[in-house]
Amino acid sequence: MNKLILINHVLNDVSVLAPIIAKGDAVLFLQDGVYNIEGQQLQHLVKQVSFSKAYALEADLTARHVTTENEFNSDCKPLKVQSINYNEFVDLTLAYQTVITL
């Protein structure tokens, strides 16, 4: 079963995610974790580990003035980070059998 990985801080070394995240898993960036989708951070992250869906908590994006523009996947093609609200956050956690917070 696919996992939902919650990332709530800035990742200094994305290689620690390699044994945790598998193809088909989803990542949710929240709290200070939304900074990982700025600039080259997201591109570097997806080159190191593979995941199929990416989400960010809208309230945290707004509070930190972070946008979901300029996202990339490992082929440098757009990877859409979907902005979600708290209700969608709850639905998302219920949709996955395993939820891991990093």
Rosetta constraint file for C-alpha pairs under 8 A:
AtomPair CA 1 CA 96 HARMONIC 7.77 0.50
AtomPair CA 1 CA 97 HARMONIC 6.81 0.50
AtomPair CA 1 CA 98 HARMONIC 7.77 0.50
AtomPair CA 2 CA 22 HARMONIC 7.83 0.50
AtomPair CA 2 CA 24 HARMONIC 5.96 0.50
AtomPair CA 2 CA 25 HARMONIC 4.99 0.50
AtomPair CA 2 CA 26 HARMONIC 7.67 0.50
AtomPair CA 2 CA 96 HARMONIC 6.66 0.50
AtomPair CA 2 CA 97 HARMONIC 7.35 0.50
AtomPair CA 2 CA 98 HARMONIC 7.27 0.50
AtomPair CA 3 CA 21 HARMONIC 7.75 0.50
AtomPair CA 3 CA 24 HARMONIC 7.91 0.50
AtomPair CA 3 CA 25 HARMONIC 4.95 0.50
AtomPair CA 3 CA 26 HARMONIC 6.39 0.50
AtomPair CA 3 CA 96 HARMONIC 5.91 0.50
AtomPair CA 3 CA 97 HARMONIC 6.75 0.50
AtomPair CA 3 CA 98 HARMONIC 4.99 0.50
AtomPair CA 3 CA 99 HARMONIC 5.84 0.50
AtomPair CA 3 CA 100 HARMONIC 7.40 0.50
AtomPair CA 4 CA 25 HARMONIC 5.98 0.50
AtomPair CA 4 CA 26 HARMONIC 4.90 0.50
AtomPair CA 4 CA 27 HARMONIC 5.75 0.50
AtomPair CA 4 CA 28 HARMONIC 7.13 0.50
AtomPair CA 4 CA 93 HARMONIC 7.13 0.50
AtomPair CA 4 CA 96 HARMONIC 6.16 0.50
AtomPair CA 4 CA 98 HARMONIC 6.36 0.50
AtomPair CA 4 CA 99 HARMONIC 4.78 0.50
AtomPair CA 4 CA 100 HARMONIC 6.32 0.50
AtomPair CA 5 CA 21 HARMONIC 7.57 0.50
AtomPair CA 5 CA 25 HARMONIC 7.48 0.50
AtomPair CA 5 CA 26 HARMONIC 6.19 0.50
AtomPair CA 5 CA 27 HARMONIC 4.73 0.50
AtomPair CA 5 CA 28 HARMONIC 6.11 0.50
AtomPair CA 5 CA 99 HARMONIC 5.91 0.50
AtomPair CA 5 CA 100 HARMONIC 4.90 0.50
AtomPair CA 5 CA 101 HARMONIC 5.92 0.50
AtomPair CA 5 CA 102 HARMONIC 7.21 0.50
AtomPair CA 6 CA 27 HARMONIC 5.96 0.50
AtomPair CA 6 CA 28 HARMONIC 4.83 0.50
AtomPair CA 6 CA 29 HARMONIC 6.04 0.50
AtomPair CA 6 CA 30 HARMONIC 7.10 0.50
AtomPair CA 6 CA 99 HARMONIC 7.28 0.50
AtomPair CA 6 CA 100 HARMONIC 5.98 0.50
AtomPair CA 6 CA 101 HARMONIC 4.54 0.50
AtomPair CA 6 CA 102 HARMONIC 6.00 0.50
AtomPair CA 7 CA 27 HARMONIC 7.18 0.50
AtomPair CA 7 CA 28 HARMONIC 6.15 0.50
AtomPair CA 7 CA 29 HARMONIC 4.97 0.50
AtomPair CA 7 CA 30 HARMONIC 6.21 0.50
AtomPair CA 7 CA 33 HARMONIC 5.32 0.50
AtomPair CA 7 CA 101 HARMONIC 6.12 0.50
AtomPair CA 7 CA 102 HARMONIC 5.11 0.50
AtomPair CA 8 CA 29 HARMONIC 6.09 0.50
AtomPair CA 8 CA 30 HARMONIC 4.93 0.50
AtomPair CA 8 CA 31 HARMONIC 5.11 0.50
AtomPair CA 8 CA 32 HARMONIC 5.51 0.50
AtomPair CA 8 CA 33 HARMONIC 4.10 0.50
AtomPair CA 8 CA 34 HARMONIC 7.41 0.50
AtomPair CA 8 CA 101 HARMONIC 7.48 0.50
AtomPair CA 8 CA 102 HARMONIC 6.56 0.50
AtomPair CA 9 CA 30 HARMONIC 7.76 0.50
AtomPair CA 9 CA 31 HARMONIC 6.81 0.50
AtomPair CA 9 CA 32 HARMONIC 4.71 0.50
AtomPair CA 9 CA 33 HARMONIC 4.01 0.50
AtomPair CA 9 CA 34 HARMONIC 7.69 0.50
AtomPair CA 9 CA 35 HARMONIC 7.90 0.50
AtomPair CA 9 CA 102 HARMONIC 7.72 0.50
AtomPair CA 10 CA 32 HARMONIC 6.19 0.50
AtomPair CA 10 CA 33 HARMONIC 5.11 0.50
AtomPair CA 10 CA 34 HARMONIC 7.76 0.50
AtomPair CA 10 CA 35 HARMONIC 6.28 0.50
AtomPair CA 10 CA 36 HARMONIC 5.89 0.50
AtomPair CA 11 CA 33 HARMONIC 7.65 0.50
AtomPair CA 11 CA 36 HARMONIC 6.93 0.50
AtomPair CA 14 CA 18 HARMONIC 7.50 0.50
AtomPair CA 14 CA 44 HARMONIC 7.98 0.50
AtomPair CA 14 CA 45 HARMONIC 5.94 0.50
AtomPair CA 14 CA 48 HARMONIC 6.74 0.50
AtomPair CA 14 CA 49 HARMONIC 7.82 0.50
AtomPair CA 15 CA 48 HARMONIC 6.31 0.50
AtomPair CA 15 CA 49 HARMONIC 7.53 0.50
AtomPair CA 16 CA 20 HARMONIC 7.77 0.50
AtomPair CA 17 CA 21 HARMONIC 5.93 0.50
AtomPair CA 17 CA 49 HARMONIC 6.73 0.50
AtomPair CA 18 CA 22 HARMONIC 7.75 0.50
AtomPair CA 18 CA 48 HARMONIC 6.89 0.50
AtomPair CA 18 CA 49 HARMONIC 5.33 0.50
AtomPair CA 21 CA 25 HARMONIC 6.34 0.50
AtomPair CA 21 CA 49 HARMONIC 6.66 0.50
AtomPair CA 21 CA 50 HARMONIC 6.79 0.50
AtomPair CA 21 CA 51 HARMONIC 6.72 0.50
AtomPair CA 22 CA 49 HARMONIC 7.58 0.50
AtomPair CA 22 CA 50 HARMONIC 6.12 0.50
AtomPair CA 22 CA 51 HARMONIC 6.22 0.50
AtomPair CA 23 CA 50 HARMONIC 5.33 0.50
AtomPair CA 23 CA 51 HARMONIC 4.94 0.50
AtomPair CA 23 CA 52 HARMONIC 6.30 0.50
AtomPair CA 24 CA 50 HARMONIC 7.95 0.50
AtomPair CA 24 CA 51 HARMONIC 5.57 0.50
AtomPair CA 24 CA 52 HARMONIC 4.99 0.50
AtomPair CA 24 CA 53 HARMONIC 7.55 0.50
AtomPair CA 25 CA 51 HARMONIC 5.08 0.50
AtomPair CA 25 CA 52 HARMONIC 5.93 0.50
AtomPair CA 25 CA 53 HARMONIC 6.93 0.50
AtomPair CA 26 CA 51 HARMONIC 5.77 0.50
AtomPair CA 26 CA 52 HARMONIC 5.89 0.50
AtomPair CA 26 CA 53 HARMONIC 4.61 0.50
AtomPair CA 26 CA 54 HARMONIC 5.72 0.50
AtomPair CA 26 CA 55 HARMONIC 7.72 0.50
AtomPair CA 27 CA 51 HARMONIC 7.13 0.50
AtomPair CA 27 CA 53 HARMONIC 6.32 0.50
AtomPair CA 27 CA 54 HARMONIC 4.85 0.50
AtomPair CA 27 CA 55 HARMONIC 6.15 0.50
AtomPair CA 28 CA 54 HARMONIC 5.88 0.50
AtomPair CA 28 CA 55 HARMONIC 4.56 0.50
AtomPair CA 28 CA 56 HARMONIC 5.40 0.50
AtomPair CA 28 CA 57 HARMONIC 7.39 0.50
AtomPair CA 29 CA 33 HARMONIC 4.99 0.50
AtomPair CA 29 CA 34 HARMONIC 4.99 0.50
AtomPair CA 29 CA 36 HARMONIC 7.63 0.50
AtomPair CA 29 CA 54 HARMONIC 7.72 0.50
AtomPair CA 29 CA 55 HARMONIC 6.13 0.50
AtomPair CA 29 CA 56 HARMONIC 4.59 0.50
AtomPair CA 29 CA 57 HARMONIC 6.52 0.50
AtomPair CA 30 CA 34 HARMONIC 5.41 0.50
AtomPair CA 30 CA 56 HARMONIC 5.87 0.50
AtomPair CA 30 CA 57 HARMONIC 5.34 0.50
AtomPair CA 30 CA 60 HARMONIC 6.11 0.50
AtomPair CA 30 CA 61 HARMONIC 7.99 0.50
AtomPair CA 31 CA 57 HARMONIC 7.80 0.50
AtomPair CA 31 CA 60 HARMONIC 5.43 0.50
AtomPair CA 32 CA 60 HARMONIC 7.57 0.50
AtomPair CA 32 CA 64 HARMONIC 7.97 0.50
AtomPair CA 34 CA 38 HARMONIC 7.70 0.50
AtomPair CA 34 CA 56 HARMONIC 6.44 0.50
AtomPair CA 34 CA 57 HARMONIC 7.82 0.50
AtomPair CA 34 CA 60 HARMONIC 6.93 0.50
AtomPair CA 34 CA 61 HARMONIC 6.30 0.50
AtomPair CA 34 CA 66 HARMONIC 7.10 0.50
AtomPair CA 35 CA 41 HARMONIC 7.96 0.50
AtomPair CA 35 CA 66 HARMONIC 6.94 0.50
AtomPair CA 36 CA 41 HARMONIC 5.18 0.50
AtomPair CA 36 CA 42 HARMONIC 5.74 0.50
AtomPair CA 37 CA 41 HARMONIC 5.82 0.50
AtomPair CA 37 CA 42 HARMONIC 4.69 0.50
AtomPair CA 37 CA 68 HARMONIC 6.89 0.50
AtomPair CA 37 CA 71 HARMONIC 7.01 0.50
AtomPair CA 38 CA 42 HARMONIC 6.60 0.50
AtomPair CA 38 CA 66 HARMONIC 7.02 0.50
AtomPair CA 38 CA 67 HARMONIC 7.47 0.50
AtomPair CA 38 CA 68 HARMONIC 7.64 0.50
AtomPair CA 38 CA 70 HARMONIC 7.76 0.50
AtomPair CA 38 CA 71 HARMONIC 7.97 0.50
AtomPair CA 39 CA 43 HARMONIC 7.82 0.50
AtomPair CA 39 CA 70 HARMONIC 6.99 0.50
AtomPair CA 39 CA 71 HARMONIC 7.92 0.50
AtomPair CA 40 CA 44 HARMONIC 6.05 0.50
AtomPair CA 41 CA 45 HARMONIC 6.13 0.50
AtomPair CA 42 CA 46 HARMONIC 6.20 0.50
AtomPair CA 42 CA 71 HARMONIC 6.58 0.50
AtomPair CA 42 CA 72 HARMONIC 6.75 0.50
AtomPair CA 42 CA 73 HARMONIC 7.89 0.50
AtomPair CA 43 CA 47 HARMONIC 6.30 0.50
AtomPair CA 43 CA 71 HARMONIC 6.98 0.50
AtomPair CA 43 CA 72 HARMONIC 5.24 0.50
AtomPair CA 43 CA 73 HARMONIC 6.07 0.50
AtomPair CA 43 CA 74 HARMONIC 6.69 0.50
AtomPair CA 43 CA 76 HARMONIC 7.29 0.50
AtomPair CA 44 CA 48 HARMONIC 6.54 0.50
AtomPair CA 45 CA 49 HARMONIC 6.33 0.50
AtomPair CA 46 CA 50 HARMONIC 5.81 0.50
AtomPair CA 46 CA 51 HARMONIC 7.39 0.50
AtomPair CA 46 CA 72 HARMONIC 7.77 0.50
AtomPair CA 46 CA 73 HARMONIC 5.68 0.50
AtomPair CA 46 CA 74 HARMONIC 5.39 0.50
AtomPair CA 47 CA 73 HARMONIC 7.19 0.50
AtomPair CA 47 CA 74 HARMONIC 4.70 0.50
AtomPair CA 53 CA 80 HARMONIC 7.90 0.50
AtomPair CA 53 CA 81 HARMONIC 7.46 0.50
AtomPair CA 54 CA 79 HARMONIC 7.86 0.50
AtomPair CA 54 CA 80 HARMONIC 6.92 0.50
AtomPair CA 54 CA 81 HARMONIC 4.84 0.50
AtomPair CA 54 CA 82 HARMONIC 6.30 0.50
AtomPair CA 55 CA 81 HARMONIC 5.04 0.50
AtomPair CA 55 CA 82 HARMONIC 4.60 0.50
AtomPair CA 55 CA 83 HARMONIC 5.76 0.50
AtomPair CA 55 CA 84 HARMONIC 6.71 0.50
AtomPair CA 56 CA 60 HARMONIC 7.73 0.50
AtomPair CA 56 CA 61 HARMONIC 7.12 0.50
AtomPair CA 56 CA 81 HARMONIC 6.56 0.50
AtomPair CA 56 CA 82 HARMONIC 6.18 0.50
AtomPair CA 56 CA 83 HARMONIC 4.93 0.50
AtomPair CA 56 CA 84 HARMONIC 6.13 0.50
AtomPair CA 57 CA 61 HARMONIC 6.37 0.50
AtomPair CA 57 CA 83 HARMONIC 5.81 0.50
AtomPair CA 57 CA 84 HARMONIC 5.15 0.50
AtomPair CA 57 CA 85 HARMONIC 5.95 0.50
AtomPair CA 57 CA 86 HARMONIC 7.28 0.50
AtomPair CA 57 CA 89 HARMONIC 7.40 0.50
AtomPair CA 58 CA 62 HARMONIC 6.19 0.50
AtomPair CA 58 CA 83 HARMONIC 5.24 0.50
AtomPair CA 58 CA 84 HARMONIC 5.36 0.50
AtomPair CA 58 CA 85 HARMONIC 5.51 0.50
AtomPair CA 59 CA 63 HARMONIC 6.09 0.50
AtomPair CA 59 CA 85 HARMONIC 7.03 0.50
AtomPair CA 60 CA 64 HARMONIC 6.11 0.50
AtomPair CA 61 CA 65 HARMONIC 5.83 0.50
AtomPair CA 61 CA 66 HARMONIC 4.89 0.50
AtomPair CA 61 CA 67 HARMONIC 6.50 0.50
AtomPair CA 62 CA 66 HARMONIC 6.45 0.50
AtomPair CA 62 CA 67 HARMONIC 7.99 0.50
AtomPair CA 68 CA 80 HARMONIC 7.67 0.50
AtomPair CA 68 CA 81 HARMONIC 6.02 0.50
AtomPair CA 68 CA 82 HARMONIC 7.67 0.50
AtomPair CA 68 CA 83 HARMONIC 7.62 0.50
AtomPair CA 70 CA 78 HARMONIC 7.35 0.50
AtomPair CA 71 CA 78 HARMONIC 5.44 0.50
AtomPair CA 71 CA 79 HARMONIC 5.27 0.50
AtomPair CA 71 CA 80 HARMONIC 6.35 0.50
AtomPair CA 71 CA 81 HARMONIC 7.11 0.50
AtomPair CA 72 CA 76 HARMONIC 4.95 0.50
AtomPair CA 72 CA 77 HARMONIC 5.21 0.50
AtomPair CA 72 CA 78 HARMONIC 4.44 0.50
AtomPair CA 72 CA 79 HARMONIC 4.78 0.50
AtomPair CA 72 CA 80 HARMONIC 7.80 0.50
AtomPair CA 73 CA 77 HARMONIC 5.45 0.50
AtomPair CA 73 CA 78 HARMONIC 5.98 0.50
AtomPair CA 73 CA 79 HARMONIC 5.05 0.50
AtomPair CA 84 CA 88 HARMONIC 5.74 0.50
AtomPair CA 84 CA 89 HARMONIC 6.51 0.50
AtomPair CA 85 CA 89 HARMONIC 6.16 0.50
AtomPair CA 86 CA 90 HARMONIC 6.36 0.50
AtomPair CA 87 CA 91 HARMONIC 6.37 0.50
AtomPair CA 88 CA 92 HARMONIC 5.96 0.50
AtomPair CA 89 CA 93 HARMONIC 6.32 0.50
AtomPair CA 90 CA 94 HARMONIC 6.36 0.50
AtomPair CA 91 CA 95 HARMONIC 6.22 0.50
AtomPair CA 92 CA 96 HARMONIC 6.86 0.50
AtomPair CA 93 CA 99 HARMONIC 6.68 0.50
